[in-house]
Amino acid sequence: MKGDRVEIVVDAGDTTRTYEVIATRAGRRVETAVRRGVVEVSEVTRNGAVVRTARFMATRVLALVEQPVPREDEQAV
């Protein structure tokens, strides 16, 4: 859903870097996958077409934070 985002914190040697992948349009979502030592974060359309992908070595990823947009149909508990 538009506004969903994933923050990726990566070890860059002497410092850390933070990257964000955000669902930029209505109907898009952000998906994460870990395959063969690589973390992939992709923005995907409704029909499953990948718009863009960020790839990081899994050994360098310090944190992967998924931040969904609160849905209107969800009740606060």
Protein Blocks (a to p, Z undefined) as FASTA:
>chain_A
ZZiacdddddehjaccddddddfbghiacddddeehiacdddddfkopafbdcdddfklp
mbdcddddddfkbccZZ
